[in-house]
Amino acid sequence: MKTVCGIDLGTQSCKVVVYDYENKHIIAQSQAPVGMIAENDGTREQKTEWYDEALKICFDKIDTAAKSTIAAFGVSGQQHSFVPLDENGKPVYNVKLWCDTSTVPECEELTKLAGSEKKIIEKAGLPMRPGYTAPKIQWLKNHKPKAFAKLRHILLPHNYLNFLLTGAYSAEYGDASGMALFDVRERKWSPKMCKLISPDLQSWLPPLLESNAIAGKVSKAAADLYGIPEGALVASGGGDNMMSAIGTGAVRDGFLTMSLGTSGTLFGFSKNPVIDPTGSLAAFCSSTGGWLPLLCTMNCTVASEEFRALLGLDVKAFDAEAEKAPIGADGIVILPFFNGERTPNLPNGRASVNGISAANFNRENFSRAALESAIFGMRIGLERFNELGFKAKEIRLTGGGAKSPLWQSIAANVMNLPVRVPAGTEAAAMGGAIQALWCLHSNSTAGENKKVSIKDLADEHVALEGGATIKPDKKDAAAYDKAYAVYSRYLRALSPLYK
């Protein structure tokens, strides 16, 4: 038996899958939680030792025999989070996360240094937003000057796990393009963006690798620590959204992936760069050789989880309550900005419940409004895709909410597109496994020199749930057009409070 291993380091946990690619099934999987430091000023941080610990726990949970079959590894990681290391690969400070919103002053500072937001978008394809990596580095420079003085390696979480496995520093185009330090059109580090922070910064960034390239091989130290084969290939890896695109099969023009997790993302493969002058869509590179325009909201399943906990309901009971309510929740609209928001750009945003009256004040409407709020946020992105000429054909739904029939129906009707759901629950880890297989096939030193495209591999290895397609209902889609218009009015009215 031959296998590949996908690893996904998310915000809340680390997950590992071992995939038998000859028989097309997962033979082992595990996960371990990762904590978070949260403060009222928007700080959201983690420690590298928590990543070290979680990865070891995951591998310790997997049978030794299964681990011995692994020929290659592919690592997915949360995008944008800043892992600052010294010359010896030791952390100089905590990992500042993608969802950290404490860097608003640094965004303003870097935008001013660049000349304008327009100039940054023209060069990097991204506006300077708190979610991206560059302002986090500037924050370290401004607030922790002693730590910044020791900084010699700037990594993202997936780069860091590659470093733990191989001892080598590397980066990959897709994940790198989300740092606001990258020239998206030219697919290289941007000297101009780097120099805004420090003349030395570009030298602290790792070398860039193609998506099917080898980042390194499992070192003896990693093999001994994790019980995995020494010398096994480690692929270049990528950001969680890029790996989810592979793991859901969204590797062709017109296919969108919608991920319903703590954050919500909507993204699709494009053969050409898609630069949004408004900054609503991020102009990322893909991990399959093209580009991956992407919308990110910082509050997706957050509202449903918060209201579910408040009402004391489990997931099934919460969905059952929501199903009792009409489309549009009888006029109740939730703006779900529990963690501030990235799109729209409201880092100081707060959650609110709107449209309450004596007639509609019930848990069914609250439940439905919480679910709908997540998908209304995604529709903002779909409208920008349409305006920029991206012709969407189908949505692949993944993440925590993807298995809910109600959420599937809401997604299909709010977006007015057919929805399909991949059979596996771990799209990013599965994407890592498929990328590992691509790396294995692409490099003759691996002994499996087969020229196979990532599209062919995704077609072969991404199974869809029951083969069923959830199609939008014409009447329900029209009702959601009206409900979305109400949501948009509240958003326009309240946004000025959070600027």
C-alpha positions in Angstrom: 0.0 0.0 0.0 1.2 3.5 -0.9 -0.1 6.6 0.8 0.3 10.4 0.9 -0.3 12.6 4.0 -2.2 15.9 4.1 -1.7 18.2 7.1 -3.9 21.2 7.8 -3.0 23.7 10.5 -6.1 25.7 11.1 -7.0 28.4 13.6 -8.6 26.1 16.1 -6.9 22.7 15.4 -4.3 20.7 13.5 -5.6 17.8 11.3 -3.8 15.0 9.6 -5.1 12.6 7.0 -3.3 9.6 5.5 -4.7 8.8 2.0 -4.3 5.5 0.1 -4.2 7.0 -3.4 -4.2 3.6 -5.2 -7.5 2.5 -3.5 -8.8 6.1 -3.1 -9.7 6.1 0.6 -8.4 7.7 3.8 -6.8 5.0 6.0 -6.2 7.2 9.0 -6.9 10.7 10.4 -6.4 12.6 13.6 -6.7 16.1 15.0 -5.5 18.1 18.0 -6.8 21.5 19.3 -4.8 24.7 19.2 -5.5 27.5 21.7 -5.7 31.2 21.1 -4.8 34.4 23.0 -7.6 36.9 22.6 -7.7 40.5 23.9 -10.3 43.3 23.7 -8.1 45.4 21.5 -8.5 42.9 18.7 -5.3 40.9 19.5 -5.5 37.3 18.3 -2.3 35.3 18.8 -0.9 31.8 19.1 2.5 30.3 20.1 4.7 28.2 17.8 5.1 25.6 20.5 1.3 25.0 20.3 1.9 24.1 16.7 4.8 21.8 17.6 2.7 20.1 20.2 -0.4 19.7 18.0 1.5 18.2 15.1 3.1 15.6 17.5 -0.2 14.7 19.0 -1.7 14.2 15.6 1.1 11.9 14.5 1.1 10.0 17.8 -2.6 9.2 17.3 -1.9 7.5 14.0 -0.9 3.8 13.8 2.8 3.2 13.2 2.0 0.9 10.3 0.0 3.5 8.5 2.7 6.2 9.0 5.3 3.8 7.5 3.5 3.8 4.1 3.7 7.6 3.6 5.7 8.6 0.6 5.0 12.4 0.5 3.5 15.1 2.7 1.5 18.2 1.7 0.9 20.9 4.3 -2.0 23.4 4.4 -2.1 26.3 6.8 -4.2 29.3 7.9 -3.3 32.2 5.6 -1.6 35.5 6.6 -0.6 34.6 10.2 2.9 35.9 10.9 5.4 33.4 12.3 8.5 35.5 13.4 11.7 33.5 13.9 15.3 34.4 14.7 18.5 33.2 12.9 18.2 29.8 14.6 14.6 29.2 13.8 13.3 30.1 17.3 10.3 32.4 17.8 11.0 36.0 18.7 7.3 36.7 19.5 3.9 35.0 19.3 2.2 34.2 16.0 0.0 37.1 15.1 -3.1 35.6 13.4 -5.1 36.4 10.3 -8.1 37.4 12.5 -6.0 39.9 14.6 -7.5 43.4 14.1 -5.1 45.3 16.4 -3.0 46.5 13.4 -5.3 49.2 12.0 -2.8 52.0 12.8 -0.1 50.0 11.0 -2.4 49.6 7.9 -2.8 53.3 7.8 0.9 53.9 8.3 1.9 51.6 5.5 -0.8 52.9 3.2 0.5 56.4 3.7 4.1 55.3 3.1 3.0 53.7 -0.1 1.3 56.8 -1.3 -2.3 55.6 -1.4 -4.4 52.4 -1.2 -4.8 52.5 -5.0 -1.0 52.3 -5.4 -0.8 49.3 -3.1 -3.6 47.5 -5.0 -1.9 48.2 -8.3 1.3 46.7 -7.0 0.3 43.9 -4.6 -3.3 43.2 -5.7 -4.4 43.8 -2.1 -5.3 46.8 0.0 -3.5 47.1 3.3 -5.9 45.4 5.7 -5.4 44.1 9.3 -5.9 40.5 8.1 -2.7 40.5 5.9 0.8 39.8 7.1 2.6 43.0 6.3 0.9 45.2 9.0 1.6 42.5 11.5 5.3 42.7 10.8 5.1 46.5 11.1 3.2 46.0 14.4 6.2 44.0 15.7 8.6 46.7 14.6 6.5 49.4 16.3 5.5 47.6 19.5 8.2 45.0 20.1 11.4 46.6 18.8 13.7 44.1 20.7 11.9 41.2 19.1 12.0 42.9 15.7 15.8 43.4 16.0 16.2 39.6 16.2 13.9 38.8 13.3 15.6 36.9 10.5 12.9 34.5 9.1 9.3 35.5 8.2 7.1 32.5 7.7 3.4 31.6 7.4 2.0 28.7 9.4 2.3 26.2 6.5 5.9 27.3 5.9 6.6 26.7 9.6 5.3 23.1 9.5 7.4 22.5 6.4 10.4 23.8 8.4 9.6 21.4 11.3 9.4 18.5 8.9 12.5 19.4 6.7 14.6 22.0 8.5 14.5 24.1 5.4 12.9 27.5 4.8 10.6 27.9 1.8 7.4 29.6 0.5 4.9 28.9 -2.2 3.2 31.4 -4.5 -0.4 31.0 -3.4 0.2 31.5 0.3 2.9 34.2 -0.3 0.4 36.2 -2.4 -1.7 36.9 0.7 1.0 38.7 2.7 0.7 42.1 1.0 4.4 41.8 0.3 4.0 40.1 -3.1 3.7 41.3 -6.7 0.7 39.2 -7.8 1.0 39.9 -11.5 4.7 39.1 -11.7 4.5 36.3 -9.1 7.5 37.4 -7.0 8.3 39.3 -3.8 7.8 43.0 -4.2 10.9 45.0 -3.2 8.9 48.1 -3.0 6.4 46.7 -0.6 9.1 45.0 1.5 11.1 48.3 1.8 8.1 50.1 3.3 8.8 48.1 6.5 12.6 47.5 6.4 15.4 47.6 3.8 16.4 44.1 5.0 12.9 42.6 5.0 13.1 40.8 1.6 16.2 38.9 2.8 14.2 37.5 5.7 11.6 36.0 3.3 12.0 32.4 2.2 12.7 31.4 -1.4 9.6 30.8 -3.6 8.7 27.3 -4.9 6.3 26.2 -7.7 3.2 24.4 -6.4 4.3 20.9 -7.4 7.9 21.4 -6.2 9.7 19.7 -3.3 10.2 21.8 -0.3 12.5 19.3 1.2 12.6 15.8 2.6 11.7 14.6 6.1 14.7 15.1 8.3 16.0 12.5 10.7 15.0 14.7 13.7 11.4 14.9 12.4 11.3 11.2 11.5 12.4 10.3 15.1 10.0 12.8 16.7 6.9 12.0 14.7 7.5 8.4 13.7 7.3 9.1 10.0 9.6 7.9 7.2 12.9 9.8 7.0 13.5 11.1 3.4 9.9 11.2 2.4 9.1 14.1 0.2 7.5 17.3 1.5 5.7 19.3 -1.1 5.7 23.1 -1.3 2.3 23.2 0.5 0.0 26.2 0.5 -2.6 28.3 2.3 -5.8 26.7 3.5 -7.9 28.3 0.8 -5.5 27.2 -1.9 -5.4 23.7 -0.6 -9.2 23.7 -0.2 -9.5 24.6 -3.8 -7.6 21.5 -4.7 -9.5 19.4 -2.1 -12.9 20.4 -3.5 -11.9 20.2 -7.1 -12.2 23.9 -7.8 -9.2 23.9 -10.2 -10.9 25.0 -13.4 -12.4 28.3 -14.6 -15.9 28.9 -13.4 -15.8 26.7 -10.3 -16.1 28.5 -6.9 -15.5 27.0 -3.5 -17.4 28.4 -0.6 -16.0 27.5 2.8 -18.2 27.8 5.9 -15.9 27.9 8.8 -15.0 30.4 11.6 -14.1 32.6 8.7 -16.0 32.4 5.4 -14.3 32.3 2.0 -15.5 32.3 -1.6 -12.8 31.7 -4.2 -12.3 30.4 -7.7 -9.6 29.4 -10.1 -8.7 31.8 -12.9 -6.1 31.5 -15.7 -5.5 35.2 -15.5 -5.0 37.7 -12.6 -8.3 39.1 -11.3 -7.4 42.5 -9.6 -10.3 44.1 -7.8 -9.7 47.9 -7.6 -12.1 48.2 -4.7 -10.1 45.6 -2.7 -13.2 43.5 -1.9 -11.7 40.5 -3.6 -8.1 39.6 -2.8 -6.0 38.9 -5.9 -4.2 35.8 -4.7 -2.2 33.3 -6.8 -3.5 29.7 -6.8 -1.5 26.7 -5.8 -2.1 25.1 -9.2 -0.3 27.6 -11.4 -3.0 30.2 -11.9 -4.8 32.8 -9.8 -7.3 32.5 -7.0 -9.5 35.7 -6.5 -11.0 35.4 -3.0 -13.5 37.0 -0.7 -12.9 36.5 3.0 -15.3 37.3 5.8 -14.1 37.0 9.4 -17.5 36.0 10.8 -19.1 33.0 9.1 -20.3 30.3 11.4 -19.6 32.6 14.3 -23.1 34.0 14.5 -24.8 30.6 14.4 -22.4 29.2 17.0 -23.0 32.2 19.3 -26.8 32.1 19.0 -26.8 28.3 19.3 -25.0 28.6 22.6 -27.2 31.4 23.8 -30.4 29.3 23.0 -28.9 26.1 24.4 -29.4 24.1 21.3 -27.2 21.5 19.6 -26.6 21.8 15.8 -29.5 19.6 14.7 -32.0 21.4 17.0 -30.7 24.8 15.9 -31.2 23.9 12.2 -34.7 22.5 13.0 -35.7 25.8 14.6 -34.3 27.7 11.6 -36.4 25.6 9.2 -39.6 26.7 10.9 -38.9 30.3 10.0 -39.6 31.8 6.6 -36.9 33.0 4.1 -35.7 36.4 5.4 -36.5 35.4 9.0 -39.7 37.5 9.0 -37.6 40.7 8.7 -34.9 39.9 11.3 -31.4 40.7 10.0 -28.2 39.9 11.8 -25.0 41.7 11.0 -22.6 39.0 12.4 -19.5 41.2 13.1 -18.5 39.5 16.4 -14.7 39.7 15.4 -14.8 43.0 13.5 -14.9 42.4 9.7 -12.5 42.2 6.8 -15.1 42.4 3.9 -16.6 44.8 4.2 -13.6 46.6 5.8 -15.0 47.1 9.3 -12.2 46.1 11.7 -14.1 47.8 14.6 -17.4 46.3 13.6 -19.8 44.9 16.1 -22.6 42.3 15.8 -26.2 43.5 15.8 -29.7 42.1 15.5 -32.0 44.4 13.5 -35.7 44.5 12.5 -37.1 43.1 15.7 -40.8 43.6 16.5 -43.2 42.0 18.9 -44.5 39.9 16.0 -41.2 38.3 14.9 -39.3 38.0 18.2 -38.8 34.3 18.5 -36.0 31.7 18.4 -36.9 30.4 15.0 -36.3 33.7 13.3 -33.1 34.3 15.3 -31.8 30.9 14.2 -32.6 31.4 10.6 -31.2 35.0 10.5 -27.9 33.7 12.0 -27.6 31.1 9.2 -28.6 33.6 6.5 -26.1 36.2 7.6 -23.2 34.0 6.7 -24.3 33.5 3.2 -25.4 37.1 2.7 -21.7 38.0 3.4 -20.6 35.6 0.7 -23.0 37.2 -1.8 -21.1 40.4 -1.6 -18.1 38.5 -3.1 -20.2 36.9 -5.8 -21.4 40.3 -7.0 -17.8 41.4 -7.3 -16.9 38.2 -9.2 -19.7 39.0 -11.6 -18.7 42.6 -12.0 -15.1 41.7 -12.7 -16.1 39.2 -15.5 -15.7 35.9 -13.6 -18.5 33.7 -14.9 -19.5 31.3 -12.0 -20.9 28.0 -13.0 -21.1 26.0 -9.8 -20.2 26.2 -6.1 -18.4 23.5 -4.1 -19.4 23.8 -0.5 -17.0 22.9 2.3 -16.4 23.6 6.0 -18.4 23.1 9.2 -21.7 24.2 7.7 -21.4 22.3 4.4 -23.2 19.1 5.7 -26.3 20.9 6.8 -29.1 20.4 4.2 -30.6 23.7 5.3 -27.4 25.6 4.8 -26.9 23.9 1.4 -30.3 25.1 0.3 -29.7 28.7 1.7 -26.4 28.8 -0.2 -27.9 27.6 -3.5 -30.8 30.1 -3.3 -28.9 33.2 -2.0 -26.2 32.7 -4.6 -28.6 31.4 -7.3 -26.1 28.8 -8.4 -26.0 25.0 -8.2 -24.1 23.6 -5.2 -22.2 20.4 -4.8 -20.6 19.1 -1.6 -17.4 17.1 -1.5 -17.7 13.8 0.4 -14.8 14.4 2.7 -15.0 16.8 5.6 -11.3 17.9 5.5 -11.0 19.7 2.2 -7.7 21.6 3.1 -6.0 18.4 4.4 -7.2 16.5 1.4 -5.9 19.2 -0.8 -2.6 18.8 0.8 -2.6 15.1 0.2 -3.5 15.6 -3.5 -0.7 18.2 -3.8 1.7 15.7 -2.2 0.7 13.2 -4.8 1.2 15.8 -7.6 4.7 16.4 -6.2 5.4 12.7 -6.0 4.4 12.2 -9.7 6.2 15.4 -10.9 9.7 14.6 -9.5 11.7 11.8 -11.1 13.7 11.3 -7.9 10.6 10.0 -6.3 10.5 7.0 -8.6 6.9 7.8 -9.8 7.7 10.1 -12.7 4.2 10.5 -14.2 3.2 13.7 -16.0 -0.2 14.2 -14.4 -2.0 17.6 -14.2 -3.5 18.8 -11.0 -6.9 19.0 -12.8 -6.7 15.3 -13.6 -5.7 14.4 -10.0 -8.5 16.5 -8.6 -11.0 14.8 -10.9 -9.8 11.4 -9.9 -9.4 11.9 -6.1 -12.1 14.4 -5.1 -15.3 12.5 -4.4 -18.6 14.4 -4.3 -21.3 13.6 -1.7 -23.7 11.2 -3.3 -23.2 12.9 -6.6 -26.2 15.1 -5.9 -26.5 18.7 -7.0 -28.5 21.2 -4.9 -30.1 23.4 -7.5 -31.6 26.8 -6.7 -35.4 27.1 -6.6 -36.6 30.0 -8.7 -39.2 31.2 -6.2 -36.9 30.9 -3.2 -34.0 32.6 -5.0 -36.4 35.6 -5.8 -37.4 35.7 -2.1 -33.7 35.8 -1.1 -33.1 38.7 -3.5 -35.5 40.7 -1.4 -34.1 39.5 1.9 -30.5 40.3 0.7 -31.7 43.8 -0.2 -32.9 44.3 3.4 -29.6 43.0 4.7 -27.7 45.5 2.4 -29.8 48.4 3.7 -28.9 47.7 7.3 -25.3 47.2 6.4 -25.1 50.6 4.6 -26.8 52.3 7.5 -24.7 50.9 10.3 -21.3 50.7 8.6 -20.4 54.3 9.3 -20.5 53.5 13.1 -17.6 51.1 12.7 -15.2 52.9 10.4 
